């Protein structure tokens, strides 16, 4: 469970998953206007939608969490801005391979066509 003071920001642009700590930190600073050392979580998705990375700072330094789906895609919230803020419950649903429908209830992700 995340402390209530932690904010979670989702990048609405697709990201090259070869980026690591330095590349994602640069995106947070230069594109999203955030501070990678703030303790906030920054969520990034690749173009295919099957990979997700989360960058966050702990007391000892930066951490990078990565997840790949064997089937299906991550459905991130859409918006007209570079980043959207979501709640911890929404992140948990996202990481479980679920998506929010228009009523904000969770539904199982449908496998993407052509993914193996």
C-alpha distance (Angstrom), angle and dihedral (degrees) to the residues before:
residue distance angle dihedral
X1 . . .
X2 3.77 . .
X3 3.79 122.1 .
X4 3.81 111.8 -105.7
X5 3.81 90.6 -117.2
X6 3.83 92.6 64.3
X7 3.78 113.1 99.5
X8 3.82 121.3 -153.6
X9 3.79 120.1 -148.3
X10 3.82 124.4 -170.7
X11 3.79 120.6 -156.4
X12 3.81 109.2 -134.4
X13 3.83 91.6 -157.7
X14 3.79 122.5 81.7
X15 3.80 115.2 -108.0
X16 3.80 133.1 -151.0
X17 3.81 103.0 -112.6
X18 3.82 91.1 -147.5
X19 3.81 85.9 78.4
X20 3.75 114.2 105.0
X21 3.79 135.4 -176.0
X22 3.81 96.8 -47.7
X23 3.82 97.1 41.2
X24 3.80 94.6 47.7
X25 3.82 91.5 43.5
X26 3.80 88.8 54.3
X27 3.83 90.0 51.3
X28 3.80 90.7 50.6
X29 3.81 91.7 51.9
X30 3.80 101.6 37.2
X31 3.82 104.5 31.9
X32 3.80 106.1 23.0
X33 3.80 96.0 34.6
X34 3.79 93.2 -131.7
X35 3.78 138.2 125.2
X36 3.82 114.4 -113.3
X37 3.82 90.1 -157.2
X38 3.81 94.5 55.2
X39 3.80 96.2 93.1
X40 3.80 91.9 -112.9
X41 3.82 119.6 128.8
X42 3.80 120.5 -117.4
X43 3.81 116.9 -161.4
X44 3.83 123.1 -157.6
X45 3.82 131.3 -177.6
X46 3.80 131.2 -162.7
X47 3.80 123.5 -124.2
X48 3.82 94.8 -102.9
X49 3.77 89.0 52.0
X50 3.79 96.7 -132.8
X51 3.83 97.0 104.3
X52 3.76 131.5 61.4
X53 3.81 131.9 -176.9
X54 3.79 128.3 -168.2
X55 3.80 120.8 -163.0
X56 3.79 119.7 -161.8
X57 3.79 140.2 152.3
X58 3.78 124.8 -119.4
X59 3.79 126.7 -173.0
X60 3.80 90.2 -88.6
X61 3.82 99.0 45.2
X62 3.79 144.1 -74.3
X63 3.82 121.5 -19.9
X64 3.78 127.7 -161.2
X65 3.80 122.0 -158.6
X66 3.81 118.5 -168.2
X67 3.79 130.6 -173.0
X68 3.80 130.8 -178.6
X69 3.78 124.5 -167.0
X70 3.79 116.9 -140.1
X71 3.82 89.6 -155.2
X72 3.77 130.4 16.8
X73 3.77 131.7 14.1
X74 3.79 138.2 -93.0
X75 3.80 110.5 -104.6
X76 3.78 107.8 -150.6
X77 3.78 124.0 -171.1
X78 3.80 113.1 -91.3
X79 3.76 127.2 -136.0
X80 3.78 147.1 154.7
X81 3.80 93.0 -109.6
X82 3.82 133.4 74.2
X83 3.79 93.0 -109.5
X84 3.79 139.1 20.6
X85 3.77 127.8 -159.4
X86 3.80 117.5 -130.8
X87 3.80 134.2 -178.2
X88 3.78 126.8 -107.8
X89 3.80 91.8 -108.5
X90 3.81 90.2 55.4
X91 3.81 90.5 51.3
X92 3.81 90.5 50.9
X93 3.80 90.8 51.5
X94 3.80 90.6 47.7
X95 3.81 93.3 50.7
X96 3.81 90.9 50.7
X97 3.81 90.8 60.1
X98 3.79 94.8 -103.6
X99 3.78 130.8 125.3
X100 3.77 135.1 -152.0
X101 3.80 117.9 -115.6
X102 3.80 124.4 -155.4
X103 3.79 91.4 -76.7
X104 3.84 91.4 52.9
X105 3.78 93.2 -115.6
X106 3.77 120.0 132.3
X107 3.80 121.9 -105.0
X108 3.80 128.4 179.0
X109 3.81 115.1 -95.1
X110 3.79 115.3 -107.6
X111 3.84 115.0 -128.9
X112 3.78 112.7 -104.7
X113 3.77 117.6 -115.9
X114 3.80 112.6 -104.1
X115 3.83 97.2 15.6
X116 3.76 116.0 125.5
